[in-house]
Amino acid sequence: MHNNNIIHRDIKPQNVLFDKDGNAKLTDFGVSAFITPDNDLQTKSEGTYFFMSPDSIDKNGVGKGFSGKAADVWALGVTFYAFTFYQVPWVSENIMEAFEMIEKKPYFL
């Protein structure tokens, strides 16, 4: 996907399906984007909040852009965490508090 300059932008457990041979397949490209060769996304972040990377929600970096590939890799890591521990690393009912935790709170394995 990244080799074809496509950024998914919403990698999460609900968007990973497995075929009969156990191969993972990404689904739901509704908020995906094509990227330029420099790899920066200038648009606002989209996707599911708990799977967003810190740089994609960084309030101080608005307008600077962020790496769409790195944001997808981050979301994949959070997805693996969720598959392993049956929860996301940061839990909050308040979205602003969740963003704060994603940006600053360390997580433990």
Backbone as a ProteinNet text record, in pm:
[ID]
protein_1_A
[PRIMARY]
MHNNNIIHRDIKPQNVLFDKDGNAKLTDFGVSAFITPDNDLQTKSEGTYFFMSPDSIDKNGVGKGFSGKAADVWALGVTFYAFTFYQVPWVSENIMEAFEMIEKKPYFL
[TERTIARY]
82.8	0	88.4	183.7	272	361.1	401.1	481.2	404.1	272.2	186.5	137.9	204.9	174.3	32	-16.4	-149.2	-131.1	-197.8	-198.6	-339.3	-349.1	-479.9	-551.3	-485.4	-533.4	-637.1	-671.8	-768	-741.9	-614.6	-581.8	-623.6	-704.1	-753.7	-802.6	-823.5	-864.2	-987.8	-1084.3	-1207.3	-1183.7	-1071	-1040.6	-938.1	-911.3	-821.6	-903.5	-907.5	-977.5	-874.9	-908.5	-819.4	-886.5	-810.7	-867.7	-858.9	-904.1	-909.5	-771.8	-666.3	-529.5	-462	-535.5	-480.8	-405	-414	-348	-431.5	-366.1	-435.5	-460.2	-577.4	-615.9	-673.7	-625.4	-680.8	-807	-906.7	-1031.9	-1063.1	-1170.8	-1224	-1122.6	-1111.7	-1022.5	-1097.7	-1203	-1288.1	-1220.1	-1118.9	-1046.3	-902.1	-872.3	-735.5	-700.1	-570.8	-524.1	-404.6	-390	-267.6	-169.9	-43.2	57.4	150.6	218.1	320.9	451.3	549.5	675.8	742.1	714.9	777.1	709	595.2	531.5	458.4	451.6	383.6	236.4	153.5	10.9	-8.9	-70.7	-96	-237.4	-322	-461.7	-477.5	-592.8	-620.4	-619.2	-591.8	-588	-729.1	-742.1	-870.4	-848.3	-954.8	-944.7	-1001.7	-968.1	-1019.3	-920.7	-969.5	-884.6	-779.1	-815.7	-721.9	-609.2	-617.2	-514.4	-432.1	-457.1	-383.6	-246.5	-150.2	-13.4	-1.8	95.3	111.5	133.8	212.8	239.3	118.3	24.2	-94.8	-198	-185.5	-278.2	-208.2	-80.5	-2.1	-60.1	-112.6	-175.9	-75.1	49.3	152	208	188.3	242.7	141.4	28	-77.9	-25.3	-48.6	-4.7	133.6	212.5	346.9	344.5	239.6	231.9	291.7	265.2	319.3	330.7	410.6	433.7	313.1	245.8	132	174.7	291.8	341.2	370.2	436	466.6	337.8	237.8	109.8	41.6	49.9	-5.5	69.5	201.3	280.7	247.8	230.7	189.7	55.7	-41.1	-174.1	-167	-79	-61.4	-5	88.1	141.6	35.3	-49.2	-159.2	-257.4	-276.3	-364.1	-307.1	-177.5	-113.7	-128.1	-110.6	-128.5	-270.5	-369.1	-509.4	-537.1	-478.1	-494.7	-433.2	-324	-252.8	-319	-356.2	-404.9	-555.9	-625.7	-770.8	-815.9	-728.7	-761.5	-656.7	-686.1	-587	-500.5	-380.8	-293	-345.7	-432.6	-484.5	-635.9	-693.1	-838.3	-889.8	-987.3	-1048.5	-1184.2	-1277.1	-1407.8	-1402.5	-1302.7	-1286.8	-1182.8	-1220.3	-1130.1	-1008.7	-1024.8	-909.7	-810.3	-860.9	-774.4	-703.4	-773.7	-711.9	-599.7	-622.1	-516.6	-395.4	-419.9	-310.9	-231.9	-300.7	-233	-152.3	-208.3	-136.7	-8.6	-16.9	99.4	206.2	165.8	261.4	275.8	173.7	178.1	253.3	351.5	418.9	326.4	348.5	270.7	364.8	310.5	392.7	343.1	434.1	400.2	412.8
-117.4	0	125.4	132.5	248.8	256.8	143.1	144.5	205.3	206	266.4	405	465.8	601.5	616.5	511.9	516.3	509.9	600.9	602.6	561.9	464.9	413.6	512.5	560.9	661.5	612.8	484	433.6	286.1	252.7	114	90.8	-12.6	-51.2	-195.3	-263.7	-405.4	-430.5	-340.5	-360.2	-356.3	-300.4	-289.6	-392.2	-491.9	-600.6	-729.4	-788.8	-915.8	-1023.1	-1147	-1258.5	-1351.9	-1395.3	-1489.9	-1631.5	-1729.1	-1867.3	-1924.5	-1863.1	-1908.8	-1830.7	-1739.6	-1661.8	-1537.1	-1499.8	-1378.7	-1256.1	-1154.3	-1031.1	-945.7	-885.3	-796	-667.9	-553.1	-426	-393.1	-340.7	-301.3	-156.1	-104.9	28.3	138.3	170	276.4	408.9	427.2	544.8	677.3	681.3	805.8	798.9	702.8	688	806.5	820.7	932.3	889.1	951	937.1	1040.3	1004.7	1097.8	1139	1247.6	1293.3	1222.3	1227.4	1159.1	1204.2	1327.7	1371.4	1311.8	1242.5	1163.3	1243.4	1374.4	1452	1469.8	1453.4	1484.3	1623.7	1710.3	1845.9	1861.9	1765.3	1774.9	1736.2	1767.8	1728.2	1576.3	1531	1387.2	1331.1	1214	1145.5	1004.4	939.3	803.7	792	685.7	657.2	710.8	793.4	869.2	786.2	672.7	596.8	532.8	538.7	479.8	586.4	714.2	823.3	838.8	876.2	896.9	1033.6	1047.8	1176.2	1292.9	1272.9	1384.8	1420.5	1329.3	1361.7	1439.7	1437.9	1515.5	1628.3	1648.1	1751.8	1889.7	1953.5	2083.2	2190.9	2177	2276.5	2259.2	2143.3	2117.1	2133.2	2191.9	2205.4	2285.7	2232.9	2300.1	2259	2197.5	2154.5	2024.5	1949.9	1820	1711.9	1588.4	1475.2	1357.8	1261.9	1145.8	1053.1	1039.2	948	803.4	768.4	631	601.8	695.1	675.1	666.8	747	742.7	607.1	551	416.8	311	322.6	225.4	235.3	357.5	377.3	308.3	332.4	273.2	120.9	67.8	-77.4	-130.3	-56.2	-95.4	-94.7	7.6	13.2	-100.6	-135	-246.8	-378	-399.6	-520.5	-524.4	-410.2	-400.7	-443.6	-390.6	-423.8	-572.8	-631	-774.9	-856.7	-808.2	-881.9	-866.9	-743.1	-714.9	-689.2	-695.8	-676.2	-538.5	-440.5	-301.4	-212.4	-84.9	8.9	56.7	108.3	149.8	266.8	348.4	465.9	457.5	468.2	457.7	583.2	647.2	766	787.8	840.2	877.1	1015.6	1093.9	1230.1	1230.7	1274	1267	1357.2	1473.3	1562.4	1499.9	1431.8	1360.6	1245.4	1177	1068.9	1123.5	1237.9	1299	1333.1	1386.7	1419.6	1294.5	1185	1060.1	1006.7	1012.3	963.3	1043.5	1174.4	1259.6	1245	1221.9	1232.9	1111.6	1030.4	923.7	802.1	754.1	631	511.3	413.7	289.6	176.8	73.6	-38.2	-168.2	-255.6	-387.7	-490.2
0	0	0	93.6	98.4	-24.8	-80.6	-202.9	-320	-310	-413.2	-372.9	-273.1	-225.9	-172.6	-106.6	-43.6	107.3	177.4	323.4	366.7	455.7	499.2	589.6	693.2	787.2	887.8	886.7	986.1	1016.1	1036.7	1071.9	1216.9	1236.2	1368.7	1357.1	1468.6	1462.1	1376.1	1379.3	1303.1	1152.1	1109.6	967.4	920.7	1002.9	965.2	959.3	843.2	824.9	790.1	818.7	789.1	690.9	589.3	493.7	549.5	473.7	522.4	552.5	496.5	522	634.1	696.9	807.4	765	639.1	591.3	625.5	680.7	716.9	593.3	587.9	478.7	538.8	493.5	538.8	459.7	528.8	465.5	500.6	447.2	476.4	445.3	318.9	275.1	259.7	339.3	327.3	354.6	439.6	467.5	418.8	332.7	282.4	192.7	165.6	83.4	1.4	-114.1	-191.3	-137.9	-131	-81.2	-193.6	-170.4	-262	-226.4	-312.4	-281.6	-151.8	-104.7	21.3	143.8	126.4	231	337.3	328.3	431.3	399.1	501.7	490.1	548.3	475.3	522.1	576	549.3	590	735.6	789.6	927.3	938.6	1056.2	1079.2	1076.5	1020.3	1018.8	1069	1107.6	1156.6	1296.4	1363.1	1496.4	1599.5	1690.8	1782	1854	1909.5	1992	1911.8	1779.9	1695	1623	1652.9	1589.3	1652.2	1568.8	1617.4	1684.7	1776.4	1845.4	1749.4	1644.3	1553.4	1468.4	1450.6	1371.7	1452.9	1585.6	1670.1	1743.5	1716.4	1782.8	1751.9	1854.3	1835.1	1795	1838.5	1806.6	1666	1605.5	1473.4	1362.3	1392	1291.7	1173.1	1055	933.7	887.8	974.8	937.6	858.6	871.4	806.1	894.6	859.1	932.3	836.7	874.2	789.2	793.2	680.3	672.2	689.8	635.4	651.2	797.5	866.2	1008	1090.3	1055.3	1127.2	1108.5	987.1	963.6	1043.7	1049.2	1125.2	1273.7	1324	1463.3	1488.9	1401.6	1417.1	1411.6	1328.1	1322	1454	1513.3	1644.2	1752.1	1753.1	1850.8	1824	1697	1660.8	1712.9	1695.7	1750.6	1902.3	1968.1	2112.5	2149.3	2076	2103.9	2081.4	1976.4	1952.7	2066.7	2122.7	2227.6	2364.3	2400.6	2535.5	2543	2428.5	2422	2469.7	2457	2486.8	2420.8	2408.1	2356.3	2472.4	2444.1	2553.9	2636.4	2577.5	2647	2649	2768.2	2781.8	2850.9	2787.7	2845.7	2781.1	2857.1	2803.3	2738.2	2773.6	2724.1	2612.3	2492.5	2377.9	2393.9	2454.6	2475	2573.3	2674.2	2767.6	2696.4	2608.3	2530.8	2443.6	2378	2296.8	2382	2500.2	2592.7	2630.5	2657.3	2691.6	2573.6	2454	2336	2315.4	2336.5	2315.3	2424	2549.3	2658.5	2750.5	2762.6	2861.6	2807.6	2882.5	2836.2	2850.3	2768.3	2778	2812.5	2871.2	2917.7	2857	2825.8	2772.8	2883.3
[MASK]
+++++++++++++++++++++++++++++++++++++++++++++++++++++++++++++++++++++++++++++++++++++++++++++++++++++++++++++

